[in-house]
């Protein structure tokens, strides 16, 4: 899977868990965000604005 902000591949652990977060928009659609983008953009509103 890829980050929807920067387009880089999201790193996964050996149990195939993503190192990052999932952000849901108002309609309930899930957007995957990597840990790097998550650390630079702190709030959910800013993350959704970048997507």
Secondary structure, DSSP 8 states (H G I E B T S, - for coil): -B-TTT--B--B-TT--BSEEEEE-TT--EEEEEHHHHHHS-SHHHHHHH-
